[in-house]
């Protein structure tokens, strides 16, 4: 039944974006991630994009993911993982491989001594997104109706315009990347700004709001400069057509961000707010003057005033005597404010003791200081807006690339990876190592070659690997799979540089079944084998103990015939099996020389009963099994046979 993707898409779009405008905005702002109800396969089908052929089957892909996780474990920031997966996705294209190889070889300029690496852990771990989403209120929309689109196109800044009610209703939904710009930030009561002035306020506001994040990013840049690795990181990114050269006077930016402004203005505002305290002091002086009888009255004047009984005349006399002090105090305050460029003609609401503050004058003075603060902020925004927001954003890219570069370098150093020769003929790992194992023994093994370890071979495309349990057969399969994964990523591999590797269309790992298996496991395995035989693509096939899914007799026959058919195709295969003897007999009987049988042999058992082996396969040799060695050890154990009959020992010897 055909799946109606168009109908599903329409339902999801309607539910998620509500209107055509919101969808257009989401497309513009790269917010299609909101379509979380669609998986990548559906999206590819919607746009008629064919999904690439499967480079790894499900079992092999687990090792791809495991190797990727080992690489990303060296990163300090999780977002760097996205850079790895974007730049080093698995592929089998020679051109892309050599592009990546060229980029990684740039890293050879960095010292392998990890103690010389800059200490970036805290800085990179603390990277936070630039708050680049700006929320404006509807009243600003008249400035420029297409301000959202213009600012995004120019700066990649996401603008959203809301009414106050929309803002209040949705406040809890805004993420931490938002910067809210209010009427006060834009001084809406001032004359309407020109578009460029409006942009200056927006950009300056964003830079100021991201001060501490920018300081952290600049510190990363400075540390890489000090270790002479900046050019290497920039060159590495350039190999991926990414420009991370930061054209920014970072020190000047930090100085500007940290410059203390408006200290005098803050003190001025404080003095306006505290004018009541000034009045208290003035009234205190007036009271002291009156109480100290420092008012100049002649005796005749005093008798005349007292005889008249007119209190107003006495008050007028006091007013006359204190007028100069009041005016002098008021003028002192007025001069202080005028020197600070505040407009003020008077301060007191009366001219007699006790004097009082004119509250309207104080409010006006506070409005003036607030306006001056906004003007100062605007000047700061203008200064900050001269620093390119694009270059500041580039600091993020630079920081993630720095994490990527040092993480990859650490991974390569730790596992001693080397670039092999990429060609189309043979597949040989010289001194190969399984990177899942610490201090793994180096192994040399390969296919489609005429010589390995001074042993002449017959260019067999397929081998059967036999040998003791715990001898390293599965470890060898993993080692080869790791080399394929690393090659598909464009990385050096887990072997010596004298190795040779080749690309395949598919990497298939038929993993060993464990536990009790029913007919379902056998049926699924057979289906997988048929799919492999039916396909015409090149393949690298790893088979781990095929006999585990059915009885040994049937398994040997099926496996031999299957491998024989594989030999006719563009396939290399390594099959691990305990049916080496049966397979060898069959090959010799039918004179099949295109399949090689090799073995990992244990040389003995140590005191703990562990195998003594180098894990190196011997070519054209069956591997010696663990039971044989254990039986031999039992026979040699004289203490065990002290109370046993001779006949029992002879029976056991026949088993060897």
ABEGO torsion letter per residue (X at the ends): XBBBAAAAAAAAAAAAAGBAAAAAAAAAAGAAAABAABBAAAAAAAAGBBBBBBABBAAAAAAAAAAAAAAAAABABAAAAAAAAAAABBBABAAAAAAAAAAAAAAAABBABAAABBBAAAAAAABBBBBABBBBBAAAAAABAAAAAAAAAAAGBBBBBBBAAAAAAAAAABBAABBBBBAAAAGAABBBBBAAAAAAAAAAAAAAAAAAAAAAAAAAAAAAAAAGAAAAAAAAAAAAGBBABBBBBAAAAAAAAABBBGAAAAAAAAAAAAAAAAAAAAAAAAAAAAAAGABBBBAAAAAAAAAAGBAAAAAAAAAAAAAAAAAAAAAAAAAAAAAAGBBBABABABABOBBBBBAAAAAAAAAAAAAAAAAAAAAAAAAAAABBAAAAAAAAAAAAAAAAAAAAAAAAAAAGBBBBBBBABBBBBBGBBBAABBGBBBBBBBBGBABBGGBBBAGBABBBBBEBBGAGAAAAAAAAAAAAAAAAAGBBBBBBAABBBBBBABBBBBBBBBEBBBAAAAAAAAAAAAAAAABABBBBBBBBGAAAABBAAAAAAAAAAAAAAAAABBBBBBBBBAAAAAAAAAAAAAGBAABBBBBBBBAEBBAAGBBBBAGBBBBGBBBBBAAAAAAAAAAABAAAAAABBAAAAAAAAAAX
